Amino acid sequence: MGFLRQAGIAIRDWPVRLLFPPACLGCRNLVTAPGTLCAACWPGLRFIERPWCPVMGTPFPHDMGDGFLSGEAIANPPPFARARSAVAYRGVAGRMVQALKFSDRTDLAPWMARWMVRAAVELIPDADVVVPVPLHRRRFFHRRFNQSAELARAFARLTGLDYQPTALLRRRVTRQQVGLGARERQENVRGAFYVPPAGERILKGKRVILIDDVFTTGATVAAATRTLKRAGVREVDVLTFARALKEDFASEEAIII
């Protein structure tokens, strides 16, 4: 019965496959199944795996023992409870982020969200609401979509969590973070976000998963987290598709976000 069922599906879907053959998420070469990478792109993908810092989610070179924190988490404790990312921001993952953000490849978001679900396995049971990092309406008008919201929508659909895209808003346009140092990034997003009254009613006392596309210095998600907590959110976990790791970049100028 299993073989007959699969054969029936193949026969039913062959016109779609013929007209729209599945393409690699990284390079658009043909592949055997949708939502996969080709043999050339797959080796360039690095999933972020344990062992990692329980707070920052940055991977350790080897197991440091239960509860061992990274130097970053100790020296500069973040306002959020936990941060997790699916993949390292390099190679094919970097190309996917750029394609989603600047080439209108919103079709990538559902597949990227599947990898984010894998990274968030310990966050999902504790969460009540999914909130994306917002774009200012002026930038949204030019881009026509918010890549973080596309990822958050797909993630919420996969997990069954409540999706609230307008619970957190951006009050002003901020400079692009490219080329800014850590302190400049913090100043750039200081006071950039707010929670409207309707958002406060929805979020008060809830545990939120805050979603963005890339985690670099963490300045943006930290500012957004502080805003959410001032509005009465109980706790915030941060989830991104990609994470910029220090060993992958000689300087922040190499990171395009």
C-alpha positions in Angstrom: 0.0 0.0 0.0 2.9 2.4 0.8 4.4 1.9 -2.7 1.0 2.4 -4.4 0.3 5.5 -2.4 3.7 7.0 -3.3 3.2 6.1 -6.9 -0.2 7.8 -6.9 1.3 10.9 -5.4 4.0 10.9 -8.0 1.5 10.5 -10.9 -0.7 13.3 -9.5 2.1 15.7 -9.0 4.1 15.1 -12.2 2.6 18.1 -14.1 3.6 20.5 -11.3 7.1 18.9 -11.2 7.4 19.2 -15.0 6.4 22.9 -15.0 8.1 23.9 -11.7 10.9 21.5 -11.0 12.3 21.7 -7.5 15.4 23.9 -7.2 18.2 24.1 -4.6 17.5 26.6 -1.9 21.1 27.9 -2.2 21.8 28.1 -5.9 18.6 27.3 -7.9 20.1 24.2 -9.5 17.7 21.3 -9.9 17.3 18.9 -7.1 15.2 15.8 -6.5 12.8 17.2 -3.8 11.6 20.7 -2.8 13.2 22.4 0.2 16.6 20.7 -0.2 20.1 21.7 -1.1 22.2 20.3 -4.0 25.4 18.3 -3.5 27.5 21.4 -4.1 25.7 23.6 -1.5 25.1 21.1 1.3 28.8 20.9 2.5 28.8 24.7 2.9 26.0 24.7 5.5 26.9 24.6 9.1 24.1 23.8 11.6 24.7 25.2 15.1 24.7 22.2 17.4 25.4 21.4 21.0 27.5 22.0 23.0 26.6 25.7 23.2 26.3 28.4 25.7 22.9 27.9 27.4 22.2 31.7 27.3 23.8 33.0 24.1 23.5 29.8 22.0 27.0 30.2 20.6 28.7 26.8 20.0 31.6 25.6 22.1 34.5 23.7 20.5 33.9 20.9 23.0 31.6 20.0 26.0 32.4 22.5 28.8 29.9 20.9 31.3 26.4 21.7 32.4 25.7 25.4 33.0 29.0 26.6 31.6 28.5 30.1 30.2 30.3 31.9 27.4 32.5 34.9 28.2 30.0 37.1 26.4 27.1 35.9 28.6 29.1 36.5 31.8 30.7 39.9 30.8 27.5 41.4 29.2 24.4 39.5 30.4 21.6 40.0 27.8 18.1 41.0 28.6 16.6 38.0 26.9 16.6 34.5 28.5 18.0 32.4 25.7 19.2 32.9 22.1 19.2 30.2 19.5 20.1 30.1 15.8 19.7 27.4 13.2 22.9 27.9 11.1 26.1 29.8 10.9 25.9 32.9 8.8 28.2 32.0 6.0 28.3 30.4 2.6 24.9 29.1 1.4 23.1 30.3 4.6 24.4 33.8 3.9 23.1 33.6 0.3 19.7 32.4 1.5 19.4 35.4 3.9 20.4 37.8 1.2 18.0 36.3 -1.3 15.1 36.4 1.2 15.9 40.0 2.2 16.9 41.7 -1.0 15.7 39.5 -3.9 12.1 39.0 -2.8 12.7 35.2 -2.3 9.9 34.9 0.3 9.5 31.3 -0.9 12.6 30.5 1.1 11.0 31.5 4.4 9.0 28.2 5.1 12.0 26.1 4.5 14.3 28.3 6.6 11.7 28.2 9.4 11.8 24.4 9.4 15.5 24.6 10.4 14.6 27.2 13.0 12.1 24.8 14.5 14.9 22.3 15.0 17.1 24.9 16.7 14.2 26.0 19.0 13.2 22.6 20.3 13.8 23.7 23.9 12.2 27.1 23.5 8.9 26.0 21.9 7.3 24.3 25.0 7.8 27.4 27.1 6.5 29.9 24.6 3.1 31.6 24.2 3.6 34.1 21.4 5.8 34.6 18.3 6.8 38.2 17.5 9.0 39.3 14.6 11.5 42.2 14.8 9.6 44.9 13.0 10.5 47.1 10.0 9.7 50.8 10.1 6.7 51.5 7.8 8.8 53.6 5.5 11.2 50.7 4.9 8.4 48.3 4.7 6.8 50.4 1.9 10.0 50.2 -0.2 10.7 46.5 0.5 7.0 45.4 0.5 7.6 42.8 3.2 9.5 42.1 6.4 11.8 39.2 6.2 11.7 38.6 9.9 7.9 38.5 9.8 8.0 36.0 6.9 10.2 33.7 9.0 8.0 34.2 12.1 4.8 33.5 10.3 6.1 30.3 8.9 7.6 29.3 12.3 4.3 30.0 14.1 2.4 27.9 11.5 4.8 25.0 12.0 4.7 25.1 15.8 1.0 26.2 16.4 2.1 29.2 18.5 0.2 32.4 18.4 1.6 34.8 15.8 1.4 38.6 16.6 3.2 40.6 13.9 2.0 44.0 15.1 2.5 43.6 18.9 5.9 45.2 18.5 6.5 48.2 16.2 9.4 50.4 15.1 8.9 54.1 15.8 11.8 55.4 13.7 14.0 54.5 10.8 17.4 53.4 11.9 20.7 53.4 10.0 21.8 50.2 8.4 24.0 48.3 10.9 26.7 47.5 8.4 30.1 48.9 9.4 28.9 50.0 12.8 30.8 48.9 16.0 29.0 47.2 18.9 28.4 50.5 20.8 27.3 52.3 17.6 24.8 49.5 16.9 23.4 49.8 20.4 22.9 53.6 20.0 21.4 53.1 16.6 18.5 51.0 17.9 18.1 52.7 21.3 14.5 53.7 21.7 13.6 52.4 18.2 10.8 50.1 19.2 7.5 50.4 21.1 4.6 48.2 22.0 1.2 49.8 21.2 -1.7 49.5 23.7 -3.2 46.6 21.8 0.1 44.8 21.9 0.4 45.3 25.7 -3.0 43.7 26.2 -1.9 40.7 24.1 1.6 40.2 25.5 1.3 41.1 29.2 2.5 38.1 31.3 3.4 36.0 28.2 6.6 34.3 27.2 7.6 35.5 23.7 9.9 34.1 21.0 11.3 37.1 19.2 12.4 36.2 15.7 14.9 37.9 13.4 16.9 36.7 10.3 20.5 37.1 11.6 22.1 37.6 15.0 25.3 39.6 14.8 26.1 41.6 17.9 22.6 41.2 19.4 22.0 44.9 19.7 18.7 44.9 17.8 17.2 41.9 19.6 18.4 43.3 22.9 16.7 46.6 22.3 13.5 44.9 21.2 13.6 42.6 24.2 13.9 45.5 26.7 10.9 47.2 25.0 8.8 44.0 25.3 9.7 43.5 29.0 8.8 47.1 29.8 5.4 46.4 28.3 4.9 43.5 30.7 6.2 40.5 28.8 7.3 37.8 31.3 10.3 36.5 29.4 11.8 36.7 25.9 13.7 34.1 24.0 15.4 35.0 20.7 15.4 32.9 17.6 17.2 33.7 14.4 17.8 31.7 11.2 21.5 32.5 11.1 24.2 33.5 13.6 27.4 35.4 12.8 30.2 33.6 14.5 33.5 35.3 15.2 35.5 32.6 13.6 33.7 33.1 10.3 34.3 36.9 9.9 37.5 38.9 10.2 35.4 42.1 10.7 31.8 43.2 11.0 32.1 44.9 7.6 31.9 41.5 6.1 28.4 41.0 7.5 25.7 42.4 5.3 22.4 42.8 7.2 
